[in-house]
């Protein structure tokens, strides 16, 4: 019977996948003002720059992206009418950084300028040249030989960002730091052994070796190895546990970029820096398409490590601005990264050379039955269960940045709620130590800034902060922000009850970091439209329900914290202004700090009845554990956008109690048609 059931389930999976799980790329377009630049538009823009002698064939482009139209123009646009198309081109030329804005519709250069003293995102060519320069360097090879490496083919090196430090010796040079790994004396089948006693600084423009940095800690001998296992150690596969849609999907995907599902509709595009940008998020409320969010995107990531040694202290990454989440977006595997019934979408990402490369299966869109009730009530007298199944629509991407993989989900629910989730997985960054056990004599020193997760292997502690830019437009673009706090109240003498709690509401009146209360008080931030009323007389609104409220513990004078000041508070609010997209500024690579959000809110303008942008940080301190090794189990963190007086009743109250099941005759009739 068990074998029969397995065959039936497996057959059901195969018969019901159809073409639904096939990868597709967005049609050439553009069809919507928020569509990303097409390959033809990118090619045309680069040709315009070459004809204007602003670039040549060797120019490297750090970013090419859509220059969005003014918000009012996008909101007025009607499908089928023409719209302007402009691109932003960031590139390096002769050791300098330039920004050119080109109108690819009229084929005119709008502006072009040098931006002195800044460093854009790292190029693939720079990675390759820095790695090659190090591995060919006689001084580096001499150091490796001194460590005991006779065959340097067993070493693989990887350039990474150098951070930003005012006291660095390199002036305004464009610097990469190169770390190396022993791929022969591996720790396990996934993890190479880090050679973290030596880090090399390289000028990314000239490929000149600037410095070989040595740790002051004792060198761990080569014959000390970590835990080792092989792929053959995998357990017996599970019986199939699948999410399928035998009747077909309930969502419509138009052009690979516009989605309609139940009452939700939205536009999505891939971006070299943000990865995935969600726009024009609306909810159809009884025929009225009501705006919830004009745009939502992951603006920046900050990952500082807590090891102060010479070869670790610089590891304070701003991954979106230094590398690009879309540039490093990874292929999603059907049945593992996304369910079998997902629709996979290829992304077309601007390349360093001014062209486009295809990222296969970069985005997946799928429905899932959570197994939970969307709502329920059991009527005991009638012995009757009133309930409906909870189904969600998920849009997912997974950039892989070095050792870490991040899964970013936008989850739409039938009750009008949006969850934004980040899953951290991949591999912990590792450091070799002399201690084989946590109770070894040397462990006190070895484990000062991390935890022993395998013999002779420490994973340094670190943080993760994900800054989401939320351009919410609740029933329109003029909103205000409230702080709702649950407050205890002591009742006067004579009451049967001695205490209870009540809701206290205060308004945020100016731009800046927003307080999150304290103690055991429940705090929600509520954004409302004060210009409209619902049928019940409420101002329509949405709660931003915090999930993981962790802020940076680094001091304000620490250079990494200066570069990522957004991480000092879980929520910021600013008035929407063109060009203000990046929490750590336009050019965080090697930046001195203070850019981005601190600049956006410096003038403290009023946020009462204005077009607002919320900047929410998902943050967590990663206390590393042996259970993280050899591969980190996915750790999920999230926040929620939940309707608050937006509707006059539960928008999912009319859900059917079960799924649509066609009878045999009906199915055959449909197939004939």
RAJOPE-V310835 format. One record per pair of residues at least 4 apart in sequence whose ideal C-beta (glycine too) atoms are under 8 Angstrom apart, sorted by the first residue. I is the first residue (numbers start at 1). J is the second residue. If there is no record, write none. Layout:
# RAJOPE-V310835
i;j
I;J
I;J
This chain:
# RAJOPE-V310835
i;j
1;5
2;6
3;7
4;8
5;9
6;10
6;239
6;240
7;11
8;12
9;13
9;239
9;240
9;242
10;14
10;240
11;15
12;16
12;244
12;246
13;17
13;240
13;242
13;244
13;340
15;246
16;244
16;245
16;246
16;341
17;21
17;244
17;340
17;341
18;248
20;245
20;248
20;249
20;341
20;342
20;343
21;334
21;340
21;341
21;342
21;343
21;344
22;343
22;344
23;344
23;345
23;346
23;360
23;361
24;256
24;343
24;344
24;345
24;346
25;256
25;345
25;346
25;347
25;348
25;358
26;35
26;36
26;255
26;256
26;257
26;269
26;345
26;348
27;31
27;255
27;256
28;38
28;39
28;40
29;35
29;38
29;255
29;257
30;35
30;36
30;37
30;38
30;41
30;85
31;35
31;255
31;257
31;258
32;79
32;255
32;257
32;258
32;267
33;68
33;69
33;73
33;74
33;77
33;83
34;66
34;68
34;74
34;267
34;269
34;277
34;279
34;280
35;66
35;257
35;267
35;269
36;65
36;66
36;269
36;270
36;271
36;348
37;41
37;42
37;45
37;64
37;65
37;66
37;85
37;87
37;104
37;350
38;42
38;348
39;43
39;348
39;355
39;356
40;44
41;45
41;85
41;87
41;104
42;46
42;64
42;87
42;350
42;354
42;355
42;356
43;47
43;354
43;355
44;48
44;104
44;107
45;49
45;64
45;87
45;89
45;102
45;104
46;50
46;55
46;61
46;64
46;89
46;354
46;355
47;51
48;52
48;102
48;104
48;107
48;109
49;54
49;55
49;89
49;91
49;100
49;102
49;109
49;354
50;54
50;55
50;56
50;57
52;109
52;112
54;93
54;98
54;100
54;109
54;112
55;59
55;91
55;93
55;354
56;93
59;91
59;92
59;93
59;354
60;91
60;92
60;123
60;125
60;126
60;352
60;353
61;89
61;90
61;91
61;350
61;351
61;352
61;353
61;354
62;90
62;91
62;92
62;97
62;120
62;121
62;122
62;123
62;352
63;88
63;89
63;90
63;120
63;121
63;272
63;273
63;324
63;350
64;87
64;88
64;89
64;90
64;272
64;350
64;354
65;87
65;88
65;271
65;272
65;273
65;350
66;85
66;86
66;87
66;88
66;269
66;271
67;86
67;87
67;88
67;101
68;74
69;73
69;74
69;83
69;84
69;86
70;74
70;578
71;75
71;294
71;477
71;576
71;611
72;76
73;77
73;83
73;84
74;280
75;477
77;81
77;83
84;103
84;105
84;106
85;103
85;104
85;105
86;101
86;102
86;103
86;104
86;105
86;110
87;101
87;102
87;104
88;99
88;100
88;101
89;99
89;100
89;101
89;102
89;354
90;97
90;98
90;99
90;120
91;97
91;98
91;100
91;120
91;354
92;96
92;97
92;98
92;120
92;123
92;174
92;205
93;98
95;174
95;205
96;114
96;116
97;114
97;115
97;116
97;118
97;119
97;120
97;587
98;112
98;113
98;114
98;115
99;111
99;112
99;113
99;115
100;109
100;111
100;112
100;113
101;109
101;110
101;111
101;112
102;108
102;109
102;110
103;107
103;108
103;109
103;110
115;587
117;172
118;586
118;587
118;589
118;591
119;174
119;587
119;589
119;590
119;591
120;587
120;589
121;273
121;321
121;322
121;323
121;324
121;327
121;589
122;126
122;127
122;159
122;161
122;176
122;204
122;322
122;323
122;589
123;127
123;352
124;128
124;352
125;129
125;352
126;130
126;159
126;174
126;176
126;204
127;131
127;158
127;159
127;176
128;132
129;133
129;204
129;207
130;134
130;159
130;176
130;178
130;202
130;204
130;207
131;135
131;157
131;158
131;159
131;178
132;136
132;207
133;137
133;202
133;207
133;208
133;209
134;140
134;157
134;178
134;180
134;200
134;202
134;209
135;140
135;141
135;152
135;155
135;157
136;141
137;141
137;200
137;209
138;142
139;143
139;209
139;212
140;144
140;198
140;200
140;209
140;212
141;145
141;152
142;146
143;147
143;198
143;212
143;214
144;149
144;152
144;155
144;180
144;195
144;198
145;149
145;150
147;195
147;197
147;198
147;219
147;222
148;221
148;222
149;154
149;155
149;182
149;222
151;184
154;182
154;183
154;184
154;185
155;180
155;181
155;182
155;183
155;195
156;180
156;181
156;183
156;192
157;178
157;179
157;180
157;181
158;178
158;179
158;180
158;181
158;402
159;176
159;177
159;178
159;202
159;204
160;176
160;177
160;178
160;179
160;315
160;317
160;402
161;176
161;177
161;317
161;318
161;322
161;323
161;589
161;590
162;168
162;170
162;175
162;176
162;177
162;201
162;314
162;590
163;314
163;315
163;316
163;317
163;559
163;560
163;563
163;590
164;559
164;560
164;562
164;563
164;588
164;589
164;590
164;591
164;592
164;593
165;314
165;559
166;559
166;592
168;175
169;210
169;211
170;175
170;201
170;203
170;210
173;203
173;205
173;210
174;203
174;204
174;205
174;590
175;201
175;202
175;203
175;204
175;210
175;590
176;201
176;202
176;204
177;199
177;200
177;201
177;202
177;213
177;314
178;199
178;200
178;201
178;202
179;194
179;195
179;196
179;199
179;311
180;194
180;195
180;198
181;192
181;193
181;194
181;195
182;186
182;192
182;193
182;194
182;195
182;222
183;192
183;193
185;193
185;222
185;225
186;191
186;192
186;193
186;228
187;191
187;192
187;193
187;225
187;226
187;227
187;228
187;430
187;454
187;457
187;630
188;226
188;227
188;228
188;229
188;454
188;629
188;630
189;228
189;229
189;230
189;231
189;630
190;427
190;630
190;631
191;226
191;427
191;430
191;629
191;630
193;225
193;226
193;432
194;429
194;430
194;431
194;432
196;215
196;311
196;312
196;431
196;432
197;214
197;215
197;217
197;219
197;220
197;311
198;212
198;213
198;214
198;215
198;311
199;212
199;213
199;310
199;311
199;314
200;209
200;211
200;212
200;213
201;209
201;210
201;211
201;212
201;213
202;207
202;208
202;209
202;210
203;207
203;208
203;209
203;210
213;310
213;311
214;310
214;311
215;309
215;310
215;311
216;309
216;310
217;309
218;434
220;224
220;432
220;433
220;434
220;456
224;432
224;434
224;436
224;455
224;456
225;455
225;456
226;432
226;454
226;455
226;456
226;457
227;454
227;455
227;457
227;629
227;630
229;233
229;630
242;335
242;339
242;340
243;339
243;340
243;341
243;366
243;367
243;368
243;369
244;339
244;340
244;341
245;249
245;250
245;341
245;367
247;659
247;660
247;662
249;341
249;343
249;367
250;261
250;262
250;367
250;391
251;259
251;260
251;261
251;365
251;367
251;393
252;259
252;260
252;261
253;258
253;259
253;343
253;365
254;258
254;259
254;260
256;345
257;267
257;268
257;269
258;265
258;266
258;267
258;268
259;264
259;265
259;266
259;267
259;268
259;365
259;393
259;395
260;264
260;265
261;265
261;367
261;393
261;412
262;393
262;414
263;283
263;284
263;285
263;414
263;416
263;651
264;281
264;282
264;283
264;284
264;393
264;412
265;280
265;281
265;282
265;284
265;289
266;278
266;279
266;280
266;281
266;282
266;412
267;278
267;279
267;280
268;276
268;277
268;278
268;279
268;363
268;395
269;276
269;277
269;279
270;275
270;276
270;277
270;326
270;329
270;347
270;348
270;349
270;359
270;362
270;363
270;397
271;275
271;276
271;277
271;297
271;326
272;324
272;326
272;327
272;349
272;350
273;320
273;321
273;324
273;325
273;326
273;327
273;582
274;297
274;298
274;299
274;320
274;325
274;326
275;297
275;298
275;320
275;325
275;326
275;329
275;397
275;399
275;408
276;297
276;298
276;326
276;363
276;395
276;397
276;408
276;410
277;295
277;296
277;297
278;293
278;295
278;296
278;297
278;395
278;410
279;293
279;294
279;295
279;296
280;291
280;294
280;295
281;291
281;292
281;293
281;294
281;296
281;418
282;289
282;290
282;291
282;292
283;289
283;290
283;292
283;416
283;651
284;288
284;289
284;290
285;289
285;290
285;647
285;651
290;475
290;540
290;646
291;473
291;474
291;475
291;476
292;418
292;472
292;473
292;474
292;542
292;641
293;418
293;470
293;471
293;472
293;473
293;641
294;471
294;472
294;473
294;477
295;469
295;471
296;410
296;420
296;468
296;469
296;470
296;471
297;468
297;469
297;581
298;320
298;325
298;408
298;466
298;467
298;468
298;469
299;320
299;467
299;468
299;469
299;581
299;582
299;583
299;615
300;318
300;319
300;320
300;321
300;466
300;467
300;564
300;566
300;582
300;583
300;584
300;588
300;596
301;317
301;318
301;319
301;320
301;325
301;401
301;406
301;464
301;465
301;466
301;467
302;316
302;317
302;318
302;463
302;464
302;465
302;467
302;552
302;560
302;564
302;566
302;567
302;584
303;316
303;317
303;319
303;404
303;462
303;463
303;464
303;465
304;315
304;316
304;317
304;462
304;463
304;552
304;554
304;560
304;561
304;564
305;312
305;315
305;316
305;429
305;460
305;461
305;462
306;449
306;450
306;460
306;461
306;462
306;463
307;312
307;313
307;315
307;431
307;449
307;450
307;460
307;461
308;312
308;313
308;449
309;313
312;431
312;460
315;429
316;559
316;560
316;563
316;564
317;322
317;401
318;322
318;563
318;564
318;584
318;588
318;589
319;323
319;325
319;399
319;401
320;324
320;325
320;582
321;582
321;584
321;585
321;586
321;587
321;588
321;589
322;588
322;589
323;327
323;328
323;401
324;328
325;329
325;397
325;399
325;401
325;406
325;408
326;347
326;349
326;359
326;399
327;349
328;399
328;400
328;401
329;347
329;349
329;359
329;362
329;397
329;398
329;399
329;400
330;359
330;362
330;398
330;399
330;400
330;405
331;359
331;360
331;361
331;362
332;337
332;338
332;342
332;344
332;361
332;362
332;363
332;364
332;396
332;397
332;398
333;337
333;338
333;361
334;338
334;339
334;340
334;342
334;344
334;361
335;339
335;340
337;364
337;396
337;398
337;407
338;342
338;344
338;364
338;366
338;396
339;366
339;368
341;366
341;367
342;364
342;365
342;366
343;364
343;365
343;366
344;361
344;363
344;364
345;361
345;362
345;363
345;364
345;365
346;358
346;359
346;360
346;361
346;362
347;358
347;359
347;362
347;363
348;356
348;357
348;358
348;359
349;356
349;357
349;358
349;359
349;362
350;354
350;355
350;356
351;355
351;356
351;357
362;397
363;395
363;396
363;397
364;394
364;395
364;396
365;393
365;394
365;395
365;396
366;393
366;394
366;396
367;391
367;392
367;393
367;394
368;391
368;392
368;394
369;389
369;390
369;391
370;390
370;391
370;392
371;390
372;390
373;387
373;388
373;389
373;390
374;387
374;388
374;389
374;390
374;391
374;414
374;415
374;652
374;655
375;387
375;388
375;415
375;650
375;652
375;653
375;655
376;385
376;386
376;387
376;388
377;385
377;386
377;387
378;384
378;385
378;386
379;383
379;384
379;385
379;386
386;657
387;657
388;652
388;655
388;656
388;657
389;655
389;658
389;659
390;413
390;414
391;414
392;411
392;412
392;413
392;414
393;411
393;412
394;409
394;410
394;411
394;412
395;409
395;410
395;412
396;407
396;408
396;409
396;410
397;407
397;408
398;405
398;406
398;407
398;408
399;405
399;406
399;408
400;404
400;405
400;406
400;426
401;405
401;406
402;429
403;426
403;427
403;428
403;429
404;424
404;425
404;426
404;427
405;424
405;425
405;426
406;422
406;423
406;424
406;425
406;426
406;466
407;421
407;422
407;423
407;425
407;634
408;421
408;422
408;423
409;419
409;420
409;421
409;422
409;423
410;418
410;419
410;420
411;418
411;419
411;420
411;421
412;417
412;418
413;417
413;418
413;419
413;652
414;651
414;652
414;655
415;643
415;650
415;651
415;652
416;642
416;643
416;646
416;647
416;651
416;652
417;640
417;641
417;642
417;643
418;640
418;641
419;638
419;639
419;640
419;641
420;468
420;618
420;638
420;639
420;640
420;641
421;636
421;637
421;638
422;466
422;618
422;636
422;637
422;638
423;634
423;635
423;636
423;637
424;464
424;622
424;632
424;634
424;635
424;637
425;631
425;632
425;633
425;634
425;635
426;631
426;632
427;630
427;631
427;632
428;453
428;459
428;624
428;628
428;629
428;632
429;459
429;460
429;462
430;453
430;457
430;458
430;459
431;450
431;457
431;458
431;459
431;460
432;456
432;457
432;458
433;442
433;446
433;447
433;452
433;456
433;457
433;458
434;440
434;442
434;446
434;456
435;440
435;442
435;443
435;446
435;447
435;452
435;456
435;458
436;440
436;455
436;456
437;443
437;452
437;455
438;443
438;447
438;452
439;443
440;446
442;446
443;447
443;452
444;448
446;452
446;458
447;451
447;452
447;458
449;460
449;461
450;458
450;459
450;460
450;461
450;624
451;458
451;459
451;461
451;623
451;624
451;625
451;626
452;457
452;458
452;626
453;457
453;458
453;459
453;624
453;625
453;626
453;628
453;629
454;626
454;629
454;630
457;629
459;624
459;628
459;629
460;624
461;621
461;622
461;623
461;624
462;622
462;624
463;550
463;552
463;553
463;567
463;619
463;620
463;621
463;622
464;618
464;619
464;620
464;622
465;552
465;564
465;566
465;567
465;617
465;618
465;619
466;617
466;618
466;619
466;637
467;566
467;567
467;583
467;584
467;597
467;615
467;616
467;617
468;615
468;616
468;617
468;618
468;639
469;581
469;583
469;613
469;615
470;544
470;613
470;614
470;615
470;616
470;641
471;576
471;612
471;613
472;479
472;527
472;542
472;612
472;613
472;614
472;641
473;477
473;479
473;611
474;479
474;527
474;528
474;529
474;540
474;541
474;542
474;646
475;529
475;532
475;540
475;646
476;529
476;531
476;532
477;576
477;611
478;529
478;530
478;531
478;609
478;610
478;611
479;527
479;528
479;529
479;530
479;609
479;610
479;611
479;612
480;507
480;508
480;527
480;528
480;530
480;607
480;608
480;609
480;610
480;612
481;507
481;508
481;514
481;525
481;526
481;527
481;573
481;607
481;612
481;614
482;505
482;506
482;507
482;508
482;525
482;526
482;527
482;528
482;541
483;505
483;506
483;507
483;508
483;514
483;515
483;517
483;523
483;525
483;526
484;503
484;504
484;505
484;523
484;524
484;525
484;526
484;543
485;503
485;504
485;505
485;506
485;517
485;521
485;522
485;523
486;501
486;502
486;503
486;504
486;521
486;522
486;523
487;501
487;502
487;503
487;504
487;521
488;499
488;500
488;501
489;499
489;500
489;501
489;502
490;498
490;499
491;495
491;497
491;498
491;499
491;500
505;526
507;608
508;514
508;573
508;607
509;606
509;607
509;608
510;604
510;605
510;606
510;607
511;572
511;573
511;574
511;575
511;600
511;601
511;603
511;604
511;605
511;607
512;572
512;573
512;601
512;604
513;568
513;569
513;571
513;572
513;601
514;525
514;569
514;570
514;571
514;572
514;573
516;523
516;546
516;549
516;569
516;570
516;571
517;521
517;523
523;546
524;543
524;544
524;545
524;546
524;644
525;543
525;544
525;546
525;571
525;614
526;541
526;542
526;543
526;544
526;644
527;541
527;542
527;544
527;612
527;614
528;539
528;540
528;541
528;644
528;645
529;539
529;540
529;541
530;539
530;609
531;609
532;539
532;540
533;537
533;538
533;539
533;540
534;538
534;539
534;540
534;645
534;646
534;647
534;648
535;648
536;645
536;648
538;645
539;645
540;645
540;646
541;643
541;644
541;645
541;646
542;641
542;642
542;643
542;644
542;646
543;640
543;641
543;642
543;643
543;644
544;571
544;614
544;616
544;639
544;640
544;641
545;639
545;640
545;641
545;642
546;570
546;571
546;616
546;639
547;618
547;637
547;638
547;639
547;640
548;618
548;619
548;620
548;637
548;638
548;639
549;570
549;619
550;570
550;619
550;620
550;621
551;567
551;568
551;569
551;570
551;617
551;619
552;561
552;564
552;567
552;568
552;619
553;621
554;558
554;560
554;561
555;561
556;561
556;562
556;568
557;561
557;562
558;562
559;563
559;592
559;593
560;564
561;565
561;567
561;568
561;593
562;592
562;593
562;594
563;584
563;588
563;591
563;592
563;593
563;595
564;583
564;584
564;588
565;584
565;593
565;594
565;596
565;597
565;598
566;572
566;583
566;584
566;596
566;597
566;598
566;615
566;617
567;617
567;619
569;617
570;616
570;617
570;619
571;614
571;615
571;616
571;617
572;597
572;601
572;614
572;615
573;601
573;607
573;612
573;613
573;614
573;615
574;580
574;597
574;600
574;601
574;607
574;612
574;613
574;615
575;605
575;606
575;607
575;610
575;611
575;612
575;613
576;580
576;610
576;611
576;612
576;613
577;600
580;600
580;613
582;586
582;588
582;596
583;596
583;597
583;615
584;588
584;591
584;595
584;596
584;597
585;591
585;595
585;596
585;599
586;595
586;596
587;591
587;595
588;595
588;596
591;595
594;598
594;599
595;599
596;600
597;601
597;615
598;602
605;610
606;610
607;612
616;639
618;637
618;638
618;639
619;637
620;635
620;637
624;628
627;633
628;632
628;633
643;647
643;651
647;651
649;653
656;660
662;666
662;667
662;670
663;667
664;668
665;669
666;670
667;671
668;672
669;673
